[in-house]
Amino acid sequence: MSTHELYTEAVGEPNWQVPSASSARLSWEYDDGRDRLLALYQKGKDKQWDGAKRIDWDLEVDPYDPLGTPDESMSLYGTPYWAKMTDKDKGELRKHYASWQFSQFLHGEQGAMVCAARIVESVPDLDAKFYSATQTMDEARHAEIYGRFLHEKMGMLYPINDNLQALLGDTLRDSRWDMPYLGMQVLIEGLALAAFGLIRDTTDKPLPKQILAYVMQDEARHVAFGRMALRDYYSQLTDAELREREEFVIEGCYLMRDRLRGVEVLENFGIPKAQAEQYSEESEFLAMFRQLLFSRIVPCVKDIGLWGKRLQQAYVDMGVFEMGNSNLDLLMAQDEEIAEKLDAERFAAEEQARVTEVRDAIRSGEAG
């Protein structure tokens, strides 16, 4: 079935064309490279995987409760609308929310794939080109996986959110080679990582947990790549050049914060936009969710050297300034460990099932 038949509303033109003013750069230095980045490139090669094989797509998903979402996390909970909803209506609302979330993940991954390809094209250093090539493949795999989940398990997609599209467009249109790093690796990927992690750690549904854990294992490398490359480059910039990038981060963070309302979902349930925005703003759960989503962005921005007074004040105003002290390396290490542990548990269970099957076959033979 065509994806366009599954969208909750028409998406307009089938292709979004974003003009680019960036230059392609080729390097003729093939021997030199930063050891840390080449080591990350090697890891990127070693950690490639096939989403069609590593993920157990035979697992069933209830589209009306795909993530095990508690009532209290729904922005309509406690409102007059919620009081009038039947169990069927609430199941439909869960389906729409999950489809909206995973649709934004899907669109973001396609954007990440294009940005990674842009980095291959425009970054001056060959070691960075090497790594970005592996990331382009990673992002293609992620888009494939999220697309498959939405098509096969949910049967519903939402168009890209306006704020996500605006930030992605700003990132791709900028002619400076470091902006795909900053817009995608730091802001969009950082926010996505936090969103993935919150769902991964709270859902009791095995298929979305697998998808998110394995995608996050890749994303941990991507954020490390962005930090490494930008920290080196930004240490050479003037104060004026750093301020320009801080302004981009401030605007991008406000866009991403405002992306997380899910107002489109409530509008599909007949709730006027102004009322939907109010419910989303007043939801205690969503307020906490929005704040936690910056747990990956703020320490990363600080780490790469963008920490001017205006940027700090913006984070104070958003209520996320203290997250600058988070241990990003520890978070990334945990992402790696969770994916490996999930693999170990799955394979151990499969091995035990095979052993049991063999023992049962032997007993049946002896009994015969």
C-alpha positions in Angstrom: 0.0 0.0 0.0 1.3 3.5 -0.9 2.5 5.5 2.1 0.3 8.4 1.0 -2.8 6.3 1.6 -1.8 5.9 5.3 -1.2 9.5 6.1 -3.8 11.1 8.4 -3.9 14.1 6.0 -2.5 15.0 2.5 1.2 15.9 2.5 1.1 17.9 -0.7 4.0 17.4 -3.2 5.6 13.9 -3.1 9.1 15.4 -2.8 10.3 18.3 -0.7 13.1 20.2 -2.5 15.5 22.2 -0.4 17.9 24.4 -2.3 21.5 24.1 -1.1 24.4 26.6 -1.4 27.1 24.3 0.1 30.2 23.3 -1.8 31.5 19.8 -2.4 35.0 19.3 -1.1 37.4 16.5 -2.0 40.6 15.8 -0.1 43.7 14.3 -1.7 45.3 13.4 1.7 44.6 9.7 2.3 47.0 8.8 5.0 46.5 11.4 7.7 43.6 11.3 10.1 42.6 11.8 13.7 43.0 8.6 15.6 39.8 9.1 17.6 37.7 9.6 14.5 39.3 6.7 12.6 38.6 4.5 15.6 35.0 5.7 15.5 34.9 4.9 11.8 36.1 1.4 12.4 33.4 1.0 15.1 30.9 2.2 12.6 31.9 -0.5 10.2 32.0 -3.2 12.8 28.6 -2.4 14.2 26.6 -2.5 10.9 23.5 -4.7 11.2 20.4 -5.7 9.2 17.1 -4.5 10.5 15.3 -7.2 8.7 17.2 -9.9 10.6 18.2 -8.4 14.0 14.6 -7.3 14.8 11.9 -9.9 15.5 9.2 -8.6 13.1 7.0 -11.6 14.0 6.2 -10.0 17.3 2.6 -8.8 17.5 1.7 -5.2 18.1 -1.7 -4.0 19.3 -2.1 -0.7 17.3 -4.5 0.6 20.0 -1.9 0.2 22.7 1.4 -0.1 20.9 3.6 1.3 23.7 1.7 0.5 26.9 0.9 4.2 27.3 -0.6 5.0 30.7 -3.7 7.2 30.9 -1.9 9.9 32.9 0.6 10.5 30.0 -2.2 11.5 27.6 -2.6 15.3 27.2 -6.4 14.9 27.3 -6.3 13.0 30.6 -8.4 14.8 33.2 -10.1 17.1 30.7 -13.9 17.2 29.8 -13.0 15.5 26.5 -11.4 12.6 28.3 -14.4 12.1 30.5 -16.6 11.6 27.4 -14.3 9.1 25.7 -15.1 5.4 25.5 -12.4 2.8 25.8 -12.4 2.5 22.0 -11.8 6.2 21.7 -8.9 6.1 24.1 -7.4 3.2 22.1 -7.7 5.2 18.9 -6.0 8.2 20.7 -3.1 5.9 21.7 -2.8 4.7 18.1 -2.7 8.3 16.8 -0.1 9.4 19.4 2.2 6.5 18.8 1.8 7.0 15.0 2.6 10.7 15.4 5.7 10.0 17.5 7.1 7.3 15.2 6.2 9.3 12.1 8.4 12.2 13.4 11.1 9.7 14.2 10.8 8.4 10.6 11.0 11.9 9.0 13.9 12.8 11.3 15.8 9.8 10.2 15.4 10.6 6.6 16.6 14.1 7.3 19.6 12.6 9.2 20.4 10.4 6.2 20.4 13.5 3.9 22.5 15.5 6.4 25.0 12.7 6.8 25.3 12.5 3.0 25.8 16.3 2.9 28.6 16.0 5.5 30.3 13.4 3.2 30.0 15.9 0.4 31.0 19.2 2.2 33.3 18.4 5.2 37.0 19.1 4.3 38.6 16.2 6.2 38.7 12.6 4.8 38.4 10.9 8.2 35.1 12.7 8.7 33.9 11.8 5.3 34.7 8.1 6.0 32.7 8.1 9.2 29.8 10.1 7.7 29.5 7.4 5.0 28.8 4.8 7.7 26.3 7.1 9.3 24.5 7.6 6.1 24.0 3.8 6.0 22.9 3.8 9.6 20.2 6.5 9.0 18.9 4.6 5.9 18.5 1.5 8.1 16.7 3.6 10.8 14.3 5.1 8.2 13.6 1.6 6.8 12.8 0.3 10.3 10.5 3.1 11.4 8.8 3.0 8.0 8.2 -0.7 8.3 6.9 -0.4 11.8 4.4 2.3 10.8 3.3 0.4 7.6 3.0 -3.1 9.0 2.2 -2.6 12.6 0.4 0.7 12.9 -1.2 1.3 9.4 -1.0 5.1 10.0 1.4 7.9 9.4 1.5 11.6 10.2 3.1 14.3 8.0 6.3 15.9 9.2 5.7 18.4 12.0 6.1 22.1 10.8 8.8 22.9 13.4 10.8 19.8 12.6 10.6 20.7 8.9 11.6 24.3 9.6 14.8 23.2 11.6 15.7 20.6 9.0 15.3 23.2 6.2 17.4 25.7 8.0 20.1 23.1 8.5 20.2 21.9 4.9 20.0 25.4 3.4 23.0 26.8 5.3 26.2 26.9 3.2 28.6 26.4 6.1 29.9 22.8 6.3 29.5 22.5 10.0 25.8 23.3 10.1 24.6 19.8 9.2 26.6 18.6 12.2 25.1 21.3 14.5 21.5 21.1 13.3 21.3 17.4 12.9 23.9 15.7 15.0 23.5 17.9 18.0 19.9 19.3 18.0 17.7 16.9 16.0 19.6 13.7 16.9 20.1 14.8 20.5 16.5 15.4 21.0 15.5 12.2 19.2 17.9 10.2 21.4 16.3 11.5 24.5 12.8 10.7 23.1 13.9 7.2 22.1 15.4 6.6 25.5 12.3 7.7 27.4 10.1 5.3 25.4 12.6 2.5 25.4 12.9 2.6 29.2 9.2 2.8 29.9 7.5 0.6 27.3 6.7 -3.0 28.1 6.1 -3.9 24.5 9.0 -6.0 23.0 9.0 -4.8 19.4 9.2 -1.1 19.9 11.8 -1.7 22.7 14.0 -3.7 20.3 13.7 -1.0 17.6 14.5 1.9 19.9 17.4 0.1 21.7 19.1 -0.9 18.5 18.7 2.5 16.8 20.0 4.2 19.9 23.1 2.0 19.8 23.9 3.6 16.4 22.9 7.1 17.5 25.3 7.1 20.4 28.2 6.9 17.8 26.6 9.7 15.7 26.5 12.1 18.6 30.1 11.2 19.6 31.1 12.0 16.0 29.4 15.4 16.1 30.9 16.3 19.4 34.4 15.3 18.2 34.3 17.1 14.9 32.7 20.3 16.2 34.8 20.6 19.4 37.9 20.6 17.3 36.5 23.1 14.8 34.8 25.5 17.2 37.9 25.9 19.3 39.3 27.8 16.2 36.4 30.2 15.6 36.1 33.8 16.6 33.6 35.1 19.2 31.4 36.5 16.4 31.3 33.2 14.6 30.5 31.3 17.8 27.7 33.7 18.6 26.2 33.0 15.1 26.1 29.3 15.9 24.7 29.9 19.4 21.8 31.9 17.8 21.1 29.0 15.6 21.1 26.7 18.6 18.7 28.9 20.5 16.2 29.2 17.7 16.5 25.5 17.0 15.9 24.5 20.6 12.8 26.6 20.8 11.5 25.0 17.6 12.2 21.6 18.9 10.6 22.3 22.2 7.5 23.5 20.4 7.5 20.5 18.2 6.7 18.2 21.1 3.1 19.2 21.7 1.3 16.7 19.4 -1.3 19.3 18.7 -2.0 17.6 15.3 -3.2 14.5 17.1 -5.8 16.4 19.1 -7.0 18.3 16.1 -7.7 15.0 14.4 -10.1 14.3 17.3 -12.1 17.5 16.6 -10.4 19.7 19.3 -9.8 23.3 18.1 -6.2 24.1 17.7 -6.1 26.8 20.5 -7.7 24.4 22.9 -5.4 21.6 21.9 -2.4 23.8 22.4 -3.7 24.8 25.9 -4.2 21.1 26.9 -0.7 20.2 25.7 0.8 23.2 27.5 -1.0 22.4 30.8 -0.2 18.6 30.8 2.2 17.9 33.6 3.5 14.8 32.0 4.2 16.5 28.7 6.0 19.4 30.5 8.2 16.8 32.2 8.7 15.0 28.9 9.7 18.2 27.1 12.2 19.0 29.8 13.8 15.6 29.8 14.2 15.7 26.1 16.9 18.2 26.4 19.0 15.9 28.6 21.2 15.0 25.6 21.3 18.4 23.9 22.4 20.8 26.7 25.5 18.9 27.8 26.5 18.3 24.1 26.2 22.0 23.3 28.3 22.9 26.3 30.9 20.3 25.5 31.5 21.5 21.9 32.2 25.1 23.2 28.9 26.9 22.6 28.1 28.3 26.1 27.7 32.1 25.8 25.6 34.1 28.2 22.6 34.4 25.8 22.5 30.7 25.2 22.8 29.9 28.9 19.9 32.3 29.6 17.8 30.6 27.0 18.4 27.3 28.8 17.5 28.9 32.1 14.3 30.2 30.6 13.5 26.7 29.3 14.2 25.2 32.7 16.9 22.9 31.4 20.1 24.8 32.3 21.1 22.3 35.0 21.2 19.5 32.4 24.5 21.0 31.2 26.1 19.0 34.0 24.8 15.6 32.7 27.4 13.0 32.0 26.9 12.5 28.2 29.6 9.8 28.0 27.8 7.7 30.6 24.5 8.1 28.9 26.0 6.9 25.6 27.7 4.0 27.2 24.4 2.9 28.7 22.8 3.1 25.3 25.4 0.6 24.0 25.0 -1.7 27.0 21.2 -1.8 26.9 21.3 -2.9 23.2 24.0 -5.6 23.9 22.1 -6.8 26.9 18.8 -7.1 25.0 20.6 -9.1 22.3 22.1 -11.4 24.9 18.8 -12.0 26.6 17.0 -12.7 23.3 19.7 -15.1 22.1 19.8 -16.9 25.5 16.1 -17.4 25.4 16.2 -18.7 21.8 19.1 -21.1 22.7 17.1 -22.4 25.7 14.1 -22.9 23.5 16.2 -24.9 21.1 17.7 -27.0 23.9 14.2 -27.7 25.2 13.0 -28.7 21.8 15.9 -31.2 21.3 15.3 -32.7 24.8 11.6 -33.1 24.0 12.5 -34.8 20.7 14.9 -37.2 22.5 12.3 -38.1 25.2 9.7 -38.7 22.4 12.2 -41.0 20.7 13.0 -42.9 23.9 9.3 -43.3 24.7 8.7 -44.7 21.2 
